[in-house]
């Protein structure tokens, strides 16, 4: 690889990285690792023989960068899909929890209503028996 072609590649990498927003740093780190692995690949030299041309270097690097960009974008999309599914699952669980809490609260309030009703009826019954058993004073 030659100077001007590599400089153009670095500029292209920086431009592509800005398209990933908050993931730009991750993109640059991963692309550096990917390109380092490609540089040490013995089969790459047979596929792309060095002609000493900056234009050939630029085309080769553009092809590799484009290939990595597509792979990285696919990974980003897959992770976004997983994140959306996890968020939807969390929302579903939160709604189910709120429903269970509401049902439990309503059952508890129903229990308290019935308990107080029973206590009130017993008191009324007891007061009725007391009023029948005693004569009225003052007559």
Secondary structure, 3 states (H helix, E strand, C coil): CCHHHHHHHHHHHHHHHHCCHHHHHHHHHHHHHHHHHHHCCHHHHHHCCCCCCHHHHHHHHHHHHHHHHHHHHHHHHHHHHHHHHHHHHHHHHHHHHHHHHHHHHHHHHHHHHHHHHHHHHHHHHHHHHHHHHCCCCCC
